[in-house]
Amino acid sequence: MKIIKSLLSLLLTIYGLTAYCQEFIVKSPDNNIVVKVSNAEKLVYSVIFKGRTIITPSQLGFEFKEEPALMTNFSIIDHSDRNINETWIPVVKSKHAEILNSCNELQLNLKENSGPMRQLELTVRAYDDGAAFRYKLLRSGKVGDRQITKELTTFSIPGDPKAWVVEYGGYASSNESEFVMHPLSYVNEKTIAGMPFLMEYGDNTWVAITEAKIDNYAAFYIGTNGTPNQLTTKLVPVPGEPETGVKVRFADEVYTPWRVIMIGENPRTLIESEIIQNLNDPCAVKDPSWIKPGMCAWDNWWSGDVKMEMPVIKKYIDLASSMGWPYMLVDWQWYGKFNSPEADITKWAPQIDMPEIIQYAKSENVRIIVWIYSSDVNRNSAYKKAFPIYEKWGVAGIKIDFMDRDDQQMVNWYHDIIKCAAENHLMVDFHGAYKPDGIIRTWPNMITREGVMGNEYYKFSNKMSPEHNVKLAFTRMLAGQMDYTPGAFLNVTREQFKNQTPAVVWNTRAAELSKFVIYESPLTVVCDHPDNILNQPGSDFLKIVPTTWDDIKFVGGYPGDYVAIAKRTGDKWFLGVMNNSTGKTVELNVSFLPSGNYVAETWSDTKNSDKEPKEIKKSIVSIKSPGTFKVIMAKDGGFVGILNRK
């Protein structure tokens, strides 16, 4: 027997099949997605979808400061496989009341054959709607801080697919810009593209790259290393470091975020996917019953010459009360001068009385959310004193603004804020924020965030086209919740549009209503002035549209053309359709409805909405499933409907 084993070992060595030269495969439960990891000259992976290679062999590994690169010369010292098949109930139902987490997982434990003999874990998961992998860097012989200068992860894309590229002009930004369609070859070594990074390969193949569970690590952006269509992982540098400098510091062990590759035959799979949340840990809040999604009025600078005065604040509380909304957001200047060493986020400005505001809101069945500037929150750890005070006041949540970073330090700051807020029963809405990463599963008080070019841009920019609004459903929204702040009721045509106060928007009233169905935000903050909303056409829809959902179905569309999404709450389906700047009729398949006859209450464009965008028509129509339903939209138009079984 010993002779046989020796001969077998010799043959394996001769033919290069030793433990450090192996290929491992993990498949999705439906077998349509295959991830291969090869440990040969270098550690590489590839991804196949329905027999088609969508990511060719791509590099894995790291470069460090004062350490050799970690990318080759490995032995696989252990590996394991497991199947994950669980159903869990989210505290906050962004898209589904019940979420299936089903995948196959491969874990490889690797060790260098020579040199520092460092160890690395690589975990790979294959879902029916995508693939994901992450690294764990283990202890090494080096004592003290270790410093990552580059993550070598690449995504080598065959061919030259269409790509929707968002560029923020650098690593420090509020993540607010347009997704522009280019051939993938447009991306080069100077590109710093944000995520999700959507690509259409053709022949029924759509792919989006993003990340999940960012913790104690830098976020990443996409560029190339000079090789066309070989996308690289560009980590955000530590503050004060150059682009070539240190990105991540750690002393012991560190996990990277999950590198996520969403995959489907059409955008439906990507839009309906829960892969981002599934890659995060279960809820860490012991009793999350206090976390209540809902609509929110907002006394903001956008909707007019709003002053931080008691009568103005009460007017917005009255709006929330009249509309049946549970929240009202008191915006900047409530504590006086902000972004200043003198700022005190525990004291209200002399012209207002916060206890009176909170008590008045309570009498109207409304709770208050307060805005705070990030530097004022962080200065001398002011939040540790302020958050317990807010809870004592009866504040429901906080909106923190102007972080504009996603380096390792800022990522850790987010986690500290979210945890402290949870301890004090405060929901969190981040503005000037980076993209979501599924943390809402673990910390459901992190209920929404901005990181999107939303309605505020109508006030000072000409970029807010209907095409942009449509594209958001296929791009930014794939990552999760986005506080776009819809609800602009001063609707004008493109020709009438200009930057002004009060702000106007270049789309129809029906299109504005569709944002409440299509866009995902469990806390939905409404941007307009009470006088522009109360008793106006379409305001009745805002009294009944929910902000959380039991199910979601992509019904049709294409980035920049139109989008139709249906969402269910209880036994009611809400259908939202949003158009670009060319009027059209779309015929929608309603097979997402159980078979039967339905009555639809609809709000739609009129024949005159091209010229008078505020006009909206309310109708009752019959729908049969299976079957189709025809929607006529004006240019810059839209449609919403509530579908009930007869």
Secondary structure, DSSP 8 states (H G I E B T S, - for coil): -HHHHHHHHHHHHHTT-STTSEEEEEE-TTS-EEEEEEESSBEEEEEEETTEEEEEEEE--EEETTEEEESBSEEEEEEEEEEEEEEE--SS-SS-SSEEEEEEEEEEEEEESSTT--EEEEEEEEETTEEEEEEEE---S--S-EEEEEE--EEE-SS--EEEEEB-SSSSS-----EEEEEGGG--TT--B-SSEEEE-SSS-EEEEEEE---SS--EEEEESSSTTEEEEEE---TT--TTS--EEESS-EE--EEEEEEESSHHHHHH--HHHHTS-----S-GGG---EEEEE--STTSS--S-HHHHHHHHHHHHHHT-SEEEE-TTTTSS-SSTT--TTS--TT--HHHHHHHHHHTT-EEEEEEEHHHHHGGGHHHHHHHHHHHHT--EEEEE-----SHHHHHHHHHHHHHHHHTT-EEEESS-----STTTT-TTEEEE--S--GGGGGT-S---HHHHHHHTTTGGGG-----------B--TTT----SS--BSS-HHHHHHHHHHS--SEEE--S-HHHHTTSTTHHHHTT--SS-SEEEEEEEETTTEEEEEEEETTEEEEEEEE-SS-EEEEEE-TTS-SEEEEEEEEE--TTTTT-TT--EEEEEEEEESSEEEEEE-TT-EEEEEEEE-
